[in-house]
Amino acid sequence: MKFIVLTLFPEMFPGPLKDSVLGKALEDGLWEIETLQIRDFATDKHATVDDRVFGGGSGMLMKPNVMEKAIEAAKARSQSENPRIIYFSPRGQVFNQKKADELSKEKDIILLCGRYEGIDERVIEHYGIEEISLGDFVLSGGEIPALAVIDACVRHIYGVLGNHEALKEESFGSGNYAGLLEYPHYTRPAEWKGLTVPEVLLSGNHAQIDAWRLEQAERVTRERRKDLWDRYSEQKAKQPPKKRPKK
Ligand code: SAH
């Protein structure tokens, strides 16, 4: 999978993604990243990429004619006939694991990182650009959202994680704990600062451990995320009762 990133700060990539599991996968060619400097597509001698907004108000906007050239160049680098173009924006659909999985199936995607007040609305309209938000807060640029989205997508590419199945069992996964946040984890030492590990995890009884984990995943989700819990409960009510492991 290839990410084509349009940015005013190409040196920010691959940044933190060149380390650890993702970095290894990058070296192994499981994914690729290419950055295009938006400023290279400016048309005047000062390499201007932004201008004042019509209607007044503070802030500058990225110019549509410069963005057009940058987007056309990115499309030319893509292997897809009609590559997906994503623009990071607080107005977009809030990113989640389902979206990460969906995007990871593309051959390549173009990621557009805004700066200033963002980009001219006509660019979004003209290219049918999809807007994605990292959450309900404002960052100073789309580069951190791009890094976050790439990280989440690359984890879904087969061969990147040592154990691909692990994805399913994580928070927001599709396995036994689908729709739930993850249960608590513990490692050695079994006693630390007078705190012990739940007995059942030391029992070696896998049926009991699974039952405990499901119970805990449900508790954590119920306590922390009413939205997820309501959806999970609804889903569960619709399904025939699963065979629960005996305690
Ligand atoms: N004027 C905009 C904010 C601009 S912030 C507004 O009020 O909605 C500058 C750039 O940072 C944006 O163009 C976008 O690319 C990026 N950005 C900021 N917050 C973001 C978020 N929550 N999710 C995704 N991108 C964001």
Boltz pocket constraint, residues with backbone or C-beta under 6 A from the ligand:
constraints:
  - pocket:
      binder: B
      contacts: [[A, 87], [A, 88], [A, 89], [A, 90], [A, 91], [A, 112], [A, 113], [A, 114], [A, 115], [A, 116], [A, 117], [A, 118], [A, 119], [A, 132], [A, 133], [A, 134], [A, 135], [A, 136], [A, 137], [A, 138], [A, 139], [A, 140], [A, 141], [A, 142], [A, 143], [A, 145]]
      max_distance: 6.0
